[in-house]
């Protein structure tokens, strides 16, 4: 289902033109118009999902298969030295367009891409408590 006011629904479904790299019945892969690095692409499902929490298993699996296919093509075509797969969910996580999308960001020596965090600390007991709480929901 498409959402009438969603820019990524319009792009993924051809209502707004985009520089598509790859397309099938489920997704469209486009070059990011504000790239973090050369070759930065977005994988957009054609169906609207606000975030990862709404994705069905079949669509999620297909998106990741396409991510692998496109990542291999980027690796062969560009002199990249690494690749980040980024997917943000919710405003706190940096999501700015509330249509699920996955970024493939090629990495190059000396680039200015900044993805990371300061490692925290956790005890084995805290991990056990978290594991019990989350596993109950699986």
N, C-alpha and C positions, 0 to 999 in steps of 0.2 A: 504494500500500500504506500502510495506517495503522499507527501504532505505539501499542500499548495504553497505554503509560505517558507518552505525549506530550500535554501540556495543549493545545497548538495543534491537534493532530490531532482531539482531542475537540471543540474549539470549531469548527474548520473543517467538521467532519462532523456538527454538530448534536447531539452527545452532551451537551455543556455549552452552555446557552443563552448568547447574546451579543447585543449591540446591533449586528446586521448592517446595514450600509449598502447592500451590494451582494452578490449571490451568483450564480454560474453553476456549470456542471459541474466546473470546474477550481479555482476560488478562492472564498473568502469574504472580504469586506472588513468589518472591525469597527472600532468606535471604541475607542481605547486607554483602558484603565481607569485608567492613570496618565499622562495626556497631558502632553506637553511644552508644548502650546499648544491653544487652542480649535480643534477640528476634526481633531486628530491621529488618523489611522487607520492600521491595519495591514492589509496584504494577505497572506492566508494561503493557500498552496496546500492543497488537500484531501488530496493525496498527501504522504507524509512525505519530506522531503529535509532532511538535517542542515544543509546549507549550500549556497552557490552552486556549490561544486565538484561537487555531486551532481545538480544540475538538468539535465534534458534540454533541448535547444534549443526544442522546441515549448512546453513549460511556461514557460520563461524568456520567450519572445516573448509569450505570452499574459499573463503577469504584468505585463509592461511596457505592453501595450496597455490593460489594466485600470487601471494607474497613471495613464496619460494621461487616460483617461475620467474617473476619479475626481478627478484634479487639476483638470480643467476645471470639474467640478461644484462643487468646493470654491471655486474662484476666483469663480464666478458667485454662489454662495450666501453667502459670507462676505466681510468687508471686509479680507481678507488683503493683504499687500504683497509677499509672496514665499512660496516653498515650498521646503523641503528634502526630497529623496528620500534616505533613509538605509537602508542594508542592511549589517549587521555579520556577519562570518564569523570564528568562533573567539573564544575567551575574551580573547585579547590585543586583539582589535578591539572588544570590548565586547558580544559576543553572550552573552545570558543564558539564552535559550530556544533549544535546539538543534533547531529546526524552522525552515527558511528562512522569513523574513518580511521584508517591505519596509514601512518607515515613510513616510508622507506627513505632513509636519509644516508646517502653515501658519505663516507668520511675520508678526508684527505689530510696528509701531513700539514700542520700549520693552519687548519681551518679554524673558524671561530665558533663552531657549534659547541654548545655547553649543555650536556646532559649528564646529570650525576647527583649525588647527595653525599652528605657527611654520614659515614656509618655510625649507627647508634650502638647501644649495648643491650643485651637481654640475657637473662639467666636460663638455665635448663628448665627450671620450674615454671618460669613465665612462658616458655615455649610449650611445655606440656599443657598448661592451662589454655593457651590459645588453640592448640591442636584439638583439644577436647571440645571446645566451644564451636569451632568452625566445622570440625568433622561431623558434629551432630546435624549440621545443615546440608551435608552432601547427599 
